[in-house]
Amino acid sequence: MKTLLTLLAACATSAVLAQTPALSLERLTADPPLAGRLPRQAEISPGGQWVSFLRPSAADSEVLELWAQPSSGGEPRKLVSAADLLGGAAQKLSEAEKMALERQRISQRGITGYQWCGADDSALLFPLSGDLYLVRLTAGGPQAQRLTSTPDAPKQDPRCAPDGKTLAYVQGGELMVLPLQAGAQPRPLFGARMDRQVSWGLAEFIAGEELGRHRGYWWSPDGRQLLALRVDESKVGLKTRAQIFADRTEMTEQRYPAAGEANASVSAFVIGVATAEALPLPLPAGAEYIARAGWFKDGTPWLQWFNRDQTRLTLTEFKSASHDITVETDAAWVEVHDDLMETPRGLLWSSEASGRRQLLLIDRATGQRTPLTQQAEAVAHAICVGERGVVFAAAGDRGKSRELYLQPLPGGKALTLPGTAEHQWRDAKADGSCSRLLITRSAWGQPPRLELRSLGRDGVIALAGDAPDPALAAFSNTPQPLDLVAADGKTPLNAFFFPAKRPGGKHPAIVLAYGGPGSATVNWGWGRDMPLIAYWQQRGYGVLMVDGRGMENRDRDFTRAHYRSFGKHEIADLFAAVRQLPSVVNSVDATRIGFFGWSYGGFLGARSMLDADTPFAAAVAVAPVTDWTLYDTAYTERYLGMPDGGKAATYASANLPARASLLSRPLLLVHGTADDNVLFEHTLRLVEALQTAGKTFDLQIYPGKAHGIAGRAARLHLYRTMDAFFERHLKPAP
């Protein structure tokens, strides 16, 4: 009887599957995307009349156009596209511009960044193919104006003064200003740059890649001065990257500060725009990294700076003399944040000193701290300050969800904002008065969508975005939360499981994990790997997503697991989770579990196979870090300390080439030859070590591709390669 019931259930499942359309890798990477075309870099205009955004072209989702929609409602309208301005000419990007976009994880072409110019909602500024453009919003429609005509001298990071009458930008490492009036010509603030290793107004590599600071100058509130950073890279090691393409090899030199080596020397100045007089802002010799900078409303410049091991973050203001407003310390490291805001009751700030990130108020004169929020889980970040209080985002469901709250400034319990729901992920941007919020809402299987809400008022305005392909719903794969425990036997881990959609017997499984600090993958928001997971389910694999100790959105003790340790706790937790999986999901075959990871997840994947105790049958490691002495200073030293030439125990224990002899199961290594984040040298070192140890493995190289291996053709090939690899090593023999 049991056999008959099992057979009937299998037949019923097969009938359901027969009605479900097949999801192919070609459809996963085709245009238009399954998730629809989503607006990028959405902003509320300074005066609140518009919501602006970048929108993928209807002809090619990898090309971005500039759009806007009235905040009062109405249809979105295209303001300008690259095709409108270039007249069919190919877009040009310098190597410096390509690297800057890579720092911001922007892989598209076209108009890739913009800003509102001034406060009257009448013009937007953007760079394109080496020049600068202004698009004015007139009664007769948008009108584009070309501001410069020297495309061979790329302009970086253009920004208008608050009054919209002047703009500044960086050209060839020089800080330039250009009055926005007829006949005006740009002028360098300091004349021609003599030392090519010194630049003004740009974020150095470390700031953009590891500290989230992508700019190097800031206009004063009155538009008469600039707070600008001077970057001297003369002591930074020069790395030569061979960008190997199919038809050529281009040699690119890059100042890359590897762990233990010299950083760029960064100093700060206040510069008079009219006079070009530069006043240095004094910082102590121990100020290794300038993490944030700006101006208070009263015209006082400020800097946030770290010592080299990032255990101290100091907020300093500069009036007639420098004054340290507050100092944040942590025995492991202090996390960088953007939560400095002025309020009527003091400076808003965030801290993990209590063991959980919360918002507090700081007296600017005395430094006295007053706790503000009392959330049951970690605050993610502050969004804005207005008459009604502070709007912020905070975690829920043990870090798997994110919601929006309003905290009254006198104190008391924070209020959830309208629209709250179970199993979703919400975040927001605000206008200058904190009266309107541009909210991004997503859920698993539901791509992000934008809406405009006014605080204290009913009504929601949905904002532009091309709807997902209707077929997406057919591949819905609701996560099954699992109760897994870390290797310490007590700490709960966040995990989702997606069962195979083929009936009968034991099935293989694929584990997706990142494992590194500063990120988390298991949450109720839209997962960009959702369609890939659905594809694997159709192919007969179960899929497990798991976040080990050290990942974000949890309390401080959880997130500090990587202190002086890479490849220890996260590997132990990963192995523990994988070994628990077959007992929690009894349909999983414990002997046929594979792994897929990228970047730090690539390190995790390769490290998990270079272990005599691995529970994995096969693994794919994309762009893996293999030798942490090759990775950059700020990230690596924050967690591992100084390398002592690689002899330090923290580095030696995480070195993958040294473990090459332990490889005994199939490993696929993947890397782009133009990767300027995790240099191609990482994979080459591991390849050499594996060959020397006599180990066989699979290798897939993508000529000319950077860290993200962007482009539909390359991504399709990568997916096909992984598919074939897992088919060979996880499926039973015929």
SVG drawing of the C-alpha trace seen along z (x, -y; Angstrom):
<svg xmlns="http://www.w3.org/2000/svg" viewBox="-5 -85 63 87">
<polyline fill="none" stroke="black" stroke-width="0.4" points="0.0,0.0 2.8,-2.4 4.5,-1.8 1.3,-2.5 0.7,-5.7 4.2,-6.8 3.8,-6.0 0.5,-8.0 2.1,-11.0 5.0,-10.9 2.6,-10.8 0.7,-13.8 3.9,-15.7 4.9,-14.9 1.6,-16.1 2.0,-19.5 5.6,-19.8 4.4,-19.0 2.2,-22.1 5.0,-24.4 7.0,-26.0 10.6,-25.2 13.1,-27.9 16.2,-27.9 19.6,-29.5 19.0,-31.5 15.9,-33.1 17.8,-33.8 20.3,-36.0 18.1,-37.3 16.6,-40.8 14.2,-42.0 15.2,-40.5 12.7,-38.2 12.7,-40.7 11.7,-43.6 13.6,-46.8 14.1,-48.5 14.8,-52.2 18.3,-52.9 19.7,-55.7 16.2,-57.2 16.2,-60.6 13.6,-63.1 14.4,-66.5 15.6,-69.3 12.2,-71.1 10.2,-67.9 8.5,-68.3 10.1,-65.3 11.5,-61.8 14.4,-61.2 16.0,-57.9 18.1,-56.0 16.1,-53.5 17.3,-50.7 16.6,-51.3 13.7,-49.4 16.2,-48.3 19.0,-47.2 18.7,-46.8 22.5,-47.3 22.2,-50.9 20.8,-53.4 18.7,-56.5 17.8,-59.5 14.1,-59.7 11.8,-61.7 8.3,-61.4 6.2,-64.2 6.0,-63.6 2.3,-64.6 1.6,-61.6 1.5,-61.4 3.4,-59.4 7.2,-59.1 9.1,-60.8 12.4,-60.2 14.6,-63.2 17.7,-62.2 19.6,-59.2 23.2,-58.6 21.9,-57.9 20.2,-61.3 23.5,-63.1 26.2,-60.9 24.5,-60.7 25.4,-57.1 29.0,-57.4 30.3,-54.8 30.5,-55.8 34.1,-56.2 35.3,-55.5 38.8,-56.0 40.4,-53.4 39.9,-55.7 36.2,-56.0 35.9,-52.2 37.6,-51.7 35.3,-54.3 32.2,-52.6 33.6,-49.2 34.0,-50.7 30.3,-51.5 29.3,-48.1 27.9,-49.7 28.3,-47.5 25.9,-49.3 26.6,-51.8 24.9,-55.1 24.1,-57.7 25.5,-56.0 25.3,-58.8 23.7,-62.3 22.7,-64.9 20.3,-67.7 21.9,-71.1 20.8,-73.7 17.6,-73.8 15.0,-74.9 14.2,-71.6 15.0,-72.9 18.2,-71.1 20.2,-67.9 23.9,-67.4 25.6,-64.3 28.9,-63.2 28.9,-61.2 31.7,-60.0 34.3,-62.4 32.1,-65.6 29.5,-67.2 25.9,-67.9 23.0,-69.7 19.4,-68.8 16.9,-71.6 13.3,-71.0 11.3,-73.6 7.7,-74.2 8.5,-72.9 10.1,-69.7 13.6,-68.7 16.4,-70.5 20.0,-69.1 23.0,-71.4 26.6,-70.3 28.8,-72.2 32.3,-71.0 33.8,-70.0 36.9,-68.1 36.0,-64.4 39.6,-63.3 40.0,-64.8 37.4,-62.9 35.5,-64.8 34.9,-62.9 32.5,-63.5 30.8,-66.8 28.8,-68.5 26.9,-71.8 27.2,-74.4 24.1,-74.6 22.9,-77.7 23.2,-76.0 25.4,-78.7 28.7,-77.0 29.9,-73.4 33.1,-71.7 34.6,-68.5 37.9,-66.6 39.9,-66.4 43.1,-64.6 43.5,-64.8 42.9,-68.5 40.0,-70.2 38.1,-72.4 35.4,-75.0 33.0,-76.2 30.5,-79.1 27.2,-78.1 26.8,-81.2 27.2,-82.0 30.8,-82.2 32.3,-81.0 35.4,-78.8 36.5,-76.1 39.6,-76.9 41.8,-74.7 42.0,-75.8 45.7,-75.1 47.0,-75.4 48.4,-72.5 49.1,-69.4 52.9,-68.8 53.0,-65.5 51.0,-62.8 50.9,-60.8 49.0,-63.6 45.3,-64.2 42.7,-66.6 39.0,-65.8 38.9,-62.1 38.3,-59.2 41.4,-56.9 41.0,-53.2 40.6,-52.2 37.9,-54.9 35.8,-53.7 36.3,-50.0 36.3,-49.5 34.9,-52.6 32.0,-53.4 33.2,-57.0 33.1,-57.6 33.8,-61.3 36.7,-63.6 35.3,-67.1 32.2,-68.9 30.7,-72.3 30.2,-74.6 26.6,-75.6 27.2,-79.1 29.0,-77.8 32.1,-79.9 34.4,-77.1 35.3,-73.5 36.3,-70.9 38.7,-68.9 41.0,-65.9 44.5,-65.8 45.6,-62.2 49.3,-61.4 49.9,-57.8 53.6,-58.0 54.3,-55.4 51.5,-53.0 52.7,-49.9 52.3,-49.9 50.7,-46.7 50.7,-45.9 47.5,-44.1 47.5,-42.3 43.9,-42.7 43.9,-39.7 41.3,-39.9 40.7,-37.4 42.5,-39.5 45.0,-41.6 46.6,-42.1 46.5,-45.5 48.9,-46.3 47.3,-48.5 49.2,-50.0 47.2,-50.5 48.2,-51.9 47.0,-49.1 47.8,-49.1 48.2,-45.4 47.9,-44.4 50.8,-45.6 52.0,-48.1 51.8,-51.9 48.4,-53.5 47.8,-56.7 48.6,-59.8 45.3,-61.7 45.1,-65.3 42.2,-67.7 41.9,-71.4 39.3,-74.2 39.7,-76.0 38.3,-79.4 36.6,-79.1 37.3,-82.7 40.8,-82.9 42.0,-79.3 43.6,-79.8 43.9,-76.4 43.8,-76.1 45.0,-72.7 42.9,-71.0 45.2,-69.5 44.9,-65.9 47.2,-63.7 49.7,-61.4 47.6,-58.4 44.7,-59.5 45.2,-56.7 41.8,-56.8 39.3,-59.7 36.1,-57.8 33.6,-60.7 33.7,-64.4 31.3,-67.4 30.0,-70.6 27.7,-71.5 24.9,-73.9 26.8,-76.8 29.6,-76.4 32.0,-74.4 33.9,-71.6 34.1,-68.1 36.0,-64.9 35.5,-61.3 38.8,-59.4 40.1,-56.0 43.4,-54.9 45.1,-52.1 43.6,-49.1 40.2,-50.8 39.6,-50.4 39.0,-54.1 36.6,-56.4 36.9,-60.0 34.6,-62.9 36.5,-66.1 35.2,-69.6 37.4,-72.5 36.6,-76.0 39.4,-78.3 41.0,-75.1 40.2,-71.4 37.8,-69.8 37.1,-66.1 33.4,-65.8 33.3,-62.1 35.4,-59.0 34.0,-55.5 36.1,-52.6 35.9,-48.8 38.4,-46.1 37.8,-44.4 36.9,-47.2 34.5,-50.0 32.0,-49.9 31.9,-52.9 28.4,-54.5 26.5,-57.4 24.4,-58.2 25.8,-61.7 22.9,-64.2 22.1,-67.5 18.9,-67.6 17.5,-70.3 18.6,-68.2 22.2,-67.4 24.0,-65.3 22.5,-62.0 25.0,-59.2 25.0,-55.4 27.0,-53.1 27.4,-49.4 28.8,-50.1 25.7,-48.6 26.2,-45.3 23.6,-46.2 23.7,-49.1 21.4,-51.9 20.9,-55.6 21.9,-58.2 22.3,-62.0 25.6,-63.7 26.1,-67.2 28.3,-68.9 30.1,-71.0 30.6,-68.5 30.4,-65.1 27.8,-63.9 25.8,-60.9 22.0,-60.3 20.5,-57.0 17.7,-57.4 16.4,-54.2 15.7,-51.0 15.1,-48.5 15.0,-44.7 17.3,-44.2 20.0,-46.1 19.4,-49.5 20.5,-49.4 20.9,-53.2 19.3,-56.5 17.4,-57.9 16.5,-61.5 15.6,-64.0 12.5,-66.2 9.9,-67.9 8.3,-64.7 11.5,-63.0 14.1,-60.6 13.2,-58.0 15.4,-54.9 15.5,-51.4 16.1,-48.4 16.3,-44.6 13.6,-42.1 13.1,-38.4 16.6,-37.8 18.0,-40.0 16.0,-38.4 13.6,-41.4 14.0,-45.2 11.4,-47.8 11.0,-51.5 10.4,-53.4 9.8,-56.9 11.6,-57.8 10.3,-60.9 13.2,-63.1 12.1,-63.6 12.5,-59.8 10.0,-57.0 9.1,-54.0 9.7,-54.1 6.6,-53.9 6.5,-51.6 5.6,-53.4 2.6,-52.4 3.1,-49.5 4.7,-47.2 4.2,-43.5 5.7,-40.1 8.5,-38.7 9.5,-41.8 12.5,-44.2 11.9,-48.0 14.4,-50.8 14.0,-54.5 15.5,-57.8 14.1,-61.1 13.7,-64.7 15.6,-67.5 12.8,-68.2 12.2,-64.5 8.5,-64.9 8.5,-62.6 10.0,-59.1 11.1,-57.3 10.5,-53.7 11.9,-50.5 10.0,-47.5 10.7,-43.9 10.0,-40.3 11.3,-36.9 10.1,-36.4 8.9,-40.0 11.4,-42.3 11.9,-45.7 9.4,-48.4 9.4,-52.1 6.7,-54.2 6.5,-57.7 4.9,-58.3 4.4,-61.5 4.9,-61.3 1.7,-61.8 -0.5,-61.6 -2.4,-58.8 -1.8,-57.9 0.9,-56.2 2.3,-57.1 3.7,-54.1 6.8,-55.0 8.0,-53.8 9.4,-50.4 8.7,-47.9 6.8,-45.0 8.4,-41.6 7.9,-39.0 4.6,-37.2 6.5,-34.0 8.4,-34.9 5.4,-33.9 5.4,-30.4 8.9,-29.8 8.0,-31.0 10.1,-29.2 9.0,-30.2 11.9,-29.8 11.6,-27.2 13.4,-28.6 15.5,-26.0 16.6,-25.8 20.4,-25.2 23.0,-25.8 26.5,-27.1 29.5,-24.9 29.5,-26.2 26.4,-24.2 24.2,-27.1 24.2,-30.1 21.2,-29.9 22.0,-30.5 19.7,-32.0 19.1,-29.5 16.6,-29.0 16.0,-25.8 14.4,-25.3 13.4,-21.6 14.1,-19.9 11.1,-19.9 11.7,-16.4 9.9,-13.6 11.2,-10.4 14.2,-9.3 17.2,-11.2 18.4,-14.2 21.6,-16.3 21.8,-19.8 23.7,-23.0 24.7,-25.4 24.9,-29.2 26.9,-31.2 29.0,-34.3 30.4,-33.9 32.3,-37.2 31.8,-40.2 29.7,-43.2 27.1,-41.2 24.2,-38.8 22.4,-36.7 19.5,-35.0 16.7,-37.5 13.1,-38.0 14.0,-40.7 14.2,-40.1 17.1,-37.6 18.7,-38.2 19.6,-34.5 16.0,-33.5 15.6,-32.6 18.9,-30.7 17.7,-28.8 14.4,-28.0 16.4,-26.7 18.4,-24.4 15.2,-23.2 13.9,-22.2 17.1,-20.4 16.6,-18.2 18.7,-20.0 17.7,-21.2 19.3,-24.6 20.4,-25.8 21.3,-29.4 23.0,-29.9 24.7,-32.8 27.4,-31.8 28.7,-33.8 30.3,-37.0 27.7,-38.2 25.7,-41.4 22.2,-42.4 22.8,-40.7 24.2,-41.9 27.8,-42.9 29.0,-39.6 27.7,-37.7 29.2,-40.1 32.7,-40.1 33.4,-36.4 36.0,-37.2 38.2,-39.1 41.7,-37.8 40.3,-34.8 39.4,-34.1 38.5,-30.5 37.9,-29.3 34.5,-30.1 32.7,-30.5 34.1,-27.2 33.1,-25.5 29.6,-26.9 29.3,-26.0 30.3,-22.4 28.0,-22.2 25.1,-23.5 25.7,-21.1 26.0,-18.1 22.7,-19.1 20.9,-19.4 20.1,-15.7 18.6,-15.2 16.4,-18.3 15.5,-17.7 15.6,-13.9 15.3,-13.9 18.8,-15.4 21.6,-12.9 24.5,-13.8 27.0,-12.4 26.0,-14.7 26.1,-18.3 27.9,-21.0 28.8,-24.6 28.7,-27.9 30.3,-31.1 31.7,-34.4 34.4,-36.8 34.6,-36.0 32.1,-33.3 34.7,-32.1 37.3,-32.0 34.9,-30.0 34.2,-27.6 37.9,-27.0 38.8,-26.8 36.0,-24.2 37.5,-21.9 41.0,-22.2 40.1,-20.4 40.3,-16.7 37.1,-16.9 34.9,-18.6 31.3,-17.5 31.1,-18.8 31.2,-16.6 32.1,-19.5 32.5,-23.3 32.5,-26.3 34.7,-29.2 34.3,-32.5 36.9,-35.3 38.3,-33.8 40.7,-35.5 43.5,-32.8 46.3,-34.8 45.2,-37.6 48.6,-39.3 47.5,-40.3 44.3,-41.9 44.0,-45.5 45.0,-47.2 41.8,-48.5 39.6,-45.4 42.3,-42.8 44.0,-44.5 40.6,-45.3 40.0,-41.6 43.5,-40.0 45.9,-42.7 49.3,-43.2 50.6,-40.3 54.3,-40.4 55.2,-39.4 52.5,-36.7 54.1,-34.9 51.5,-36.2 49.4,-33.3 46.1,-35.0 47.4,-35.1 49.2,-31.8 46.1,-29.9 43.9,-31.5 46.4,-30.9 44.9,-28.6 47.9,-27.7 49.5,-26.3 46.6,-23.9 46.7,-22.7 47.7,-19.1 44.4,-18.7 42.3,-18.9 40.6,-15.5 37.3,-16.4 36.2,-18.3 36.8,-22.1 36.0,-24.6 37.9,-27.9 36.5,-31.0 38.1,-34.4 38.0,-37.5 41.4,-38.6 40.7,-42.3 39.6,-42.0 41.0,-45.0 39.4,-44.0 40.4,-40.4 43.3,-40.4 43.7,-37.6 46.9,-36.7 44.9,-35.1 43.6,-32.4 47.0,-32.0 48.8,-31.4 46.3,-28.7 46.5,-27.2 50.3,-26.9 50.1,-25.4 47.5,-22.8 49.6,-21.9 52.7,-21.6 50.8,-19.3 49.7,-17.2 46.0,-18.0 43.5,-18.1 40.8,-20.7 38.6,-22.7 39.4,-26.3 37.3,-28.9 38.9,-32.2 36.9,-35.3 39.2,-37.5 38.8,-41.2 36.2,-40.7 36.3,-42.5 35.1,-41.2 31.5,-40.9 32.0,-39.1 29.3,-41.4 27.5,-41.0 24.8,-38.7 27.0,-36.4 29.6,-36.0 27.1,-35.3 25.2,-32.8 28.5,-31.0 29.4,-30.9 26.0,-29.5 26.3,-26.8 29.8,-25.9 28.5,-25.6 25.5,-23.6 27.7,-21.1 30.1,-20.9 27.4,-20.1 25.7,-17.7 29.0,-15.7 29.8,-15.6 26.5,-15.7 24.1,-13.6 24.3,-9.8 25.8,-7.8 23.2,-6.5"/>
</svg>
